[in-house]
Every structure is written in C-alpha cells, then in structure tokens.
C-alpha cells in the first residue's frame, strides 16, 4: 500500500494520507502495518521507517496518568 506520511522536524511521523500535500513523503507499507493505525510512535529517518518503542511506552504512561 502506498501512503504519504507527514514527518515533523524531529523525524516523527505525524500522520498519513492517500494523497500528497506537496510536503509529505511517499512510502510503501503492507495494508496491516502499524503506522496506519498508530503513526505517532514511528520515526522516518534516512529513508527508513522505524518504531520508537520507548516513545510508545512514554505515551502509554502519560495516558494512564491522565485517567
């Protein structure tokens, strides 16, 4: 599946879409890739998409502390 990802200045994926806005990056991922359901825990750097497990845990801790 080809999708366009929005990447912040610190290389974090900030969202994705099926069309380009002229500033996003085209990538190919499987239809069930986690970036499609949880983009904010991914980093795109040097042409590679990787999951930031530590950041995901940080977000989970924050969400549980707000409950």
C-alpha positions in Angstrom: 0.0 0.0 0.0 1.4 3.4 -0.9 0.7 6.2 1.6 2.1 9.7 2.2 3.4 10.4 5.6 3.8 13.7 7.3 7.1 14.0 9.2 7.9 16.6 11.8 11.3 18.4 12.0 12.4 15.8 14.6 11.6 13.0 12.2 8.5 11.8 13.9 5.6 10.6 11.8 2.7 13.0 12.4 0.1 11.3 10.2 -0.6 9.8 6.9 -2.9 10.1 3.9 -3.6 8.7 0.4 -2.8 11.9 -1.4 0.2 14.2 -1.3 0.2 17.7 0.1 3.5 18.5 -1.6 5.4 18.3 1.7 4.9 14.7 2.7 6.8 11.5 1.8 5.6 8.6 -0.2 6.3 5.2 1.3 5.1 1.6 0.7 3.9 -0.5 3.6 1.7 -3.6 4.0 -2.0 -3.0 4.4 -1.9 -4.0 8.0 1.2 -2.0 9.0 1.0 -0.4 12.4 2.0 3.0 11.0 -1.5 3.2 9.6 -3.2 2.8 13.0 -0.6 4.3 15.3 1.6 6.7 13.2 2.9 8.8 16.1 5.2 6.2 17.5 7.1 5.9 14.2 10.2 7.8 13.1 11.2 8.3 9.5 15.0 8.9 9.2 17.4 8.3 6.3 14.7 6.7 4.2 13.7 4.2 6.8 10.6 3.9 9.0 11.2 2.6 12.5 9.1 2.2 15.6 10.2 4.1 18.7 9.2 1.7 21.4 10.5 4.0 24.2 8.3 6.8 23.0 5.3 4.5 22.8 5.8 3.5 26.4 6.1 7.1 27.4 2.8 7.9 25.7 1.1 5.0 27.4 2.4 6.2 30.8 1.1 9.7 30.1 -2.3 8.4 29.0 -2.6 6.2 32.2 -1.6 9.1 34.4 -4.4 11.2 32.9 -7.1 8.7 33.8 
